[in-house]
């Protein structure tokens, strides 16, 4: 089982910097014990102009069987002989992926103590895997790697070169070429090698979801084959796949709504001909509208659900009446960016004590979110698949049950007023739907009725007499049960 990674040098950047990134010196041949064999790391070439590292994995097929770990492709082979005589020692699979994660763990995390500037740099990379199982053929290999920026060469391996009439096997010889960060390349290999093999040598437990999301961060959220990748990586276990897909959807939300990528959000809403155009961007108007509701409600302890990079959290911090602010998001990267933007590490102790950023999925109940005065779902619901909305509804209105819930979402009827938006197109590529005013009111009314809330509606932005406002907002206020009233 064999893999090579090559790079070329440039002025001021020798190719041997690869050794710093991998934490493996080019002058040494190293070996590492794994639970299924021995991994060797060596450099066939190492000069300023070109450097290649090779990872050779010697698999002990007998040890795999004895330890009961050969669970690949849905279970151990039926034949006793096939357990010992198989393709495991010769083809890239989850065994090689685990070796990559073990031997190159620091490089996968983007850590380089000796040269901390290197992990963030893109390098011209060439990765070769001589024999790779591809259950789906060369076309699937292309579909998996090409969207990530690779130039893909996947040559089918013939069953026997002496007998070409036998045709090709389900193996390919793979070459990837592109300019990427090494950490990204390694994390992609870690996920996609077992996906192509469509089998793992170990039992897939719930913690595999965390491994997938950690290794897929930054590229899997928007991959066109996300569902197939998730399904295969998690050994087709439906509960785990649903969990991962829910969290990936919310990760896309974190990146979509709190960045400058939503250009319409940073524009002032369109106006009727002859009217003066407002100078305030829609995102600012929406934030001010939400803050106004929270102030009128007398909320002191507030949840920002799907907080992304912390735009609303930052505004809440400016007002001392909000004494406890909790930002919740499924994306660790978004939370780190929120912390950086808010300057939490430089904030005065008393100020920092008012805010908490925590990872969590809105598709699941979370006891930490119960008992707050208010919760905000600002531009969140439209990023959730319609069949998953009931789970979000239960987590927020059924389990957390804040006294006030503010929901904002685009009004699809207003889209005709955006000159820059093609007809029939939603405002952001990740929006699963955009509601009309009638559809939004129907959904909100049913939610309020099911969970004991009253609901009111308000426009955000100019309220066009024909198509309504660009953003529609609902404000839910909880009915007090006798027990809750007694507690107050």
N, C-alpha and C positions, 0 to 999 in steps of 0.2 A: 504494500500500500504506500503510495508515493505522491508527493506534491512538491512543486517548486514555486518560489516567488522571486522574480527578478526585477531590478530597477536599474536605470541608467543615471549617470551623474550629470551635473550642470555646473557652470562657473560658481564657485563658492559653496557648492553642495556636492561633495563626493558621494558616489553610490554606496560606499561602505557605511554611510549613516544608517543604512538598514540594520546594521548590527546593533547600534544604539537603540533603535526603536524596538527591536526584538529582544533586547537584553541578552544577546548571544554573540560572543566575540567571533569574528570571522576566522581567526587563526586557530580556533579550537573545534574539535569534533566532540559533541556531547551526547550523552545517553540518559534517558529518563525512564524509570519504571512506571508502568501503568497497570491498572487492574486486569488488562487483557493483553499484555505483551510489553514490548520495549520500543520506545520512541527514540530515534536518532536525529540529531540536528547537525548538519554540516554545510559547508559553503563550497560548492564546486568551482566557483570563481568569485574573487573579491578584489576589485581594483577601484580606483577613483572613477573610472569610466563605466564600469558595469559590475553589479554584485548580484549573486544568486544564492538563496538559501534553500536547502532541501530538507523536507521532513519525511523521514522514512519510518514507517510503523511496522514492526514485526508482530504479527498477531499469533497468539497461541490458541489455536482453534480448540484444542483439547481442554485447556483451562476454561474457555468460554462455556463449554458443555458441562464440565464438572461443577462450575459455579452457578449453573442454571441461568446464565445471563443471555443466552442466545435467543432473544425473543423477537428477532427481526422479522419483518414482513408478516406480522400478525401471529407469530408463534414459532416454536421450533419445528423444523422439518419433520414429516411423518417418518421418514426412513432413518433408522439408527445410524447407518453409514453416512447419510447426507449431513448429519450433525457434525461429522468430522471432516468430510470431504466436500467443501463448498467454496464460494468465491470470497469469503471474508478476508483471507490474508492478502488478496490481490487487488481488490476494488475499493474505491473511496466510499465510505458509508458513515453511519453515526459513530463508528469506532474512530475514524480519522477526525471527525468533528470534535469528539471528546478530547482527543490528543491535542488538537489545536487549542482548545479551551484551557487545557492543563499546561502545555509547554509554553504557549504564547499568551498567558493570562494578562500580564501587565500591558503587553502591546494591544490586546483587545480592549482594555480599559482606557487606552490612550495615555498611559503613564510613562514618563521617561525622566527620571530624576537627574541623570547626567546632562541631558539636553532637553529641557522642558519645552523649548520652542518647536521641536520636531513633530510631535504628534498632531499638531494642527495643520501641518503642511501637506498638500496633495503631492503625490509622487507618480511618475510614470511607471505603472506596474504591469508585469506580465505574469500570469499565473497559469501553470500547466498541471493538469491532472490526467495522467496517461490512460487510466481506465476508470470510468465513472458509470455506475448503473443509472440509467435514465428511463424510468418507467413513465413513458409519455413521449419518448424519443427526443431527437435533436431539436424539434420544434418547441418542446416544453422548456428545454434548456435555454433557448433563445428568449422565450417569454418570461423566464424568471430573472435572467441576468441583464438583458438589454435595457430594461427600464431603469436600471441602477447606474447606467453610464458606461457599461462595458461593451467593447466590440467582441462578439462571441463567435468562436469557431468550434463547432461541435461535430466532429467527424465520426459517423457510426463505425463501430468495430465489427468486421466481418466474423462470422462464426468460424470460418476456416479459410484462410487466404488461398489454400490449394484447391478449394471447391467453392468458387464465387457463386455458383448457382444455389448454394444453400442460403444465401442472403445475409443480411446484417443481424447482429445480436441486439439485445436491448442495452448494450454498453456503448459509450461514446468516449472518444479522446478529446478532452476539453482544453481549449486555450482561451483565456480572458485577457484582454488588453484595455487599459484605460488609465485615466489620471484621477486617483482617489487617495484619500487618507488611508494609511495602512490599517488603522483600527477599524474603519468601516469595511474594508475588504475582508478582514478576518471574521468580523461578526456576520457578514453576509454568507461566507463559506460555512461558518458554524451552523447556521440555520438551514441553508439550502442544500448542503450535501445529503443530510438524511431525508430531506423532502424529496429529492430526486430518486434516492434509493427506495423511498416509501416504506421504510421499516427501521426500527431501532433495536439495538441489542440489549436494551434494558427496559424495565417496566416504566411506563409513563405515568408519573404521579402528579398531583395538583401543582407541585412546585415547578413543573415544566412550563407552566403558563408564565411564571415570573422570569424564567430563563429566556423564553421566547420574546417577551416584551422588552427585557433588558438588552438582548442582542439585536432586536429589530428596531430599537428606538432610532428615529431619524430617517428610516427608509421603509419600514414595513407599513407604517400608518397610511401611506398613499400608494402602495404597490398595487397595480391592477390585478395581480393574482393573489391578493391578500388572503382571500377565503381558502383557496387551494393550499397555500403555504401553511396556514394555521391548521387546517384540517389534517394534512399529512404529518406535520411536525408533532402534533399532539395525538398521533396514532389513531386518528378518526374517533376519538372519544368526544361525543357530542357535548357533554356538559362542560368539558374543558375548552372545547372550541368556542362555544357560545360565550363563555366567560372572557376568553381572549378577544373575540371580535367586539364585544361590548366595550372593553377597555380601550381597544384600538380606536373605536369610533369616537370615544370621548377624548382620546389623545389628539385626534384630528381636530376636534372642536377647539382644544386648547391652542393649537397653532393657527386655526382659521380665524377666530373671532377677535383675538387680542393682538394681532399683528397688523402691520400696514398693508398686508396682502389684500384685505377687503377694501378695495379702492372706493367703493360706493359709501362705505362707512366714514371715510375721511373727507367726503365731499359734502357740501351743503345740499340739502334736498332741492329737487327741481320745483319751479313755481310756474303758475299760469302766465301766459304771455301778458306783458304789461305790469306785472307785479315785480317788486324789488326782491331780488334773490337774498335769502338769509345768508349771513356770513359765518354762522356757527355750524361746524360739521355735525352730521347726524349722530355720530358716536358721542359727542359732547352733549348734545341735546338729550340723548337717551340716558346718559349718566346723571344729568341734572334732574330729569324726571324721576328716576329711581330714588335719588337722594331725597327729593321732595316728599315722596310717599313715605319713606322711612322716618323722616323727621316728623311728619304729621301723625304717624302711628306711635310716636314716642319710643321707638325701638332703641335699645342700648346695646343689646347683644345680637350681632348680625352674622348670618352665614352668606358667603358669596359662593354659590355652587357652580362649578365650572369656571373658576376664577381666572384660568389662563395665566397671563403674565402680570396680573395684578393691577389693571387699570382702575377698577372700581375700588379695590382694597385701598389703593393709594388715596383716593378721594375721601373714603370713609375715615382714614387716619387724620385727615385735616380738620375734622369736626370732633371736638372733645366729647360731645354728647354720645358718641358711639364708643362705649367703654371696652367692648370685647368684639373683635373682628376675626372671623375664621374663614380663610380661603381654602376651598377644597378643589382638587383637580386630580385626574387620573395620571397625568403626565408629570414624571419627576423632572424632566427637562424644563417644562413650563414653570414648575414651582421654583426651580433654581434660578430661572430668569426673573421670575417675580421677586424673589429675594434680592437679586442683584439690583433690579430697577428700584425697589423700595429702599435699598440701602440698609437692610436689617442689621448687617454686621457693624454698621457705623452709627446706628440709631441709639439715642439715649435710652437707658435701661427702662425708665418708666413708659416711654413711648413704645418700645419694643414689646413690653409686656402686654400691650393691648392687642397684638396681632399674632395669629398662629396660621401657618401654612401647612396643610396636611394632605397626604395622598389618599384618595378614595374614589370609588366608583359610584356614580349615581344610580346604577342599575341594581344596587344591593343596599339593604338596610344597614345602618351604621349607628350604634348606640351613642357614639360621640356627638352626633348631630341633634340629639333630642333636647328639647327644653329651651330653644332660643326664641328671642322676640320676633325675629324676622329672617326670611331666607330670600335670596334673589337668584332667579334663573334668567339671566340676561343673554339673549341670543343663544340659547342652549337647545331647546326642544327640537328645532328644525334640523339639528345634526344627528338626531337619534332616529334609527329605523322605526317606522310606525309600529311594527309588531313588538318593539321593545319599550314603547312609551308607557304601557301599563306598569312595567317594573319601576321605571323612574317615578311614576305617579305614586305608587305604593311607598317607595323609599322616602319621598319627600312629604306627601300629604298624609299617608297612613302611618308611618313609623316615626319620622322626625317631628312632624306636627308643630311647626312654628306658628306663632299667633298670626303673623302676616306673611304672605308669600307674594312676591312680585315676579311676574313673568313677562318678558318682552320677546317679540318675534317679528320677522318681516311681514308686511302686508303685501301679498303677491299682486293685488289689484293695482298697487301704486307703481309697479315695475314699468308700466308704459310711460311713466313720466321721466324715467332715466334715459337720456339720449344715448348714453354710452353702453346701454344694456341691450343686446340683440333680443328681438321679439321671441318670447317663449323660453328664454334662458333664466335660470334662477340666479340669485345675486352672488352666490359662491358655489364653487364646484362641489363642495362637500355637503351642501344642503340636501337632505333626504326628501324634503318637501317644503313648500311655502304655502301658508294658509290664506284663504280669503278671510275677510272680516267675519262672515257668517260661519265659516268652518272653525275659526278660532273661538268664537263665542260658544259654539256648540260643544267643542271639546272642554273649554273651561267650565261651562255650566254643568256638564256631567261630572267633572272632577269635584266641583264644589258640592254637588248634591250627594255624591258617594261618601265624602269624607267630612261633612259637617262644616262647610265654609260658606260664607256669602262672597260673591264676586262682583266687582265693578270693572268697567273698561274705560280706558282713556287713550287719546291719541298722543303720539310723540312725533314732533315735526309738524309741518303745515298740513292742516286737515283739508284736503282737496274735496270740494263738494261732490265730485263725481266718483273718485276712486279711493277717498279716505286718506289717512296719513301714511307716511313711509314705514313707520314702526307702530305696531299695536301693542298695548300694554293691558294686562289684567292684574287686578289687586285682589287677593283672597284674604278674607278676615275670618278667623276661626270662631265657631260658636263655642261658648264656654259650657262644658259639661258641669253638672253639680259638683263633682269631685274637684275639677279644676277651679271653679269659682270659690270653693271652700279653701283651697290651697292659697288663693290670692288673698 
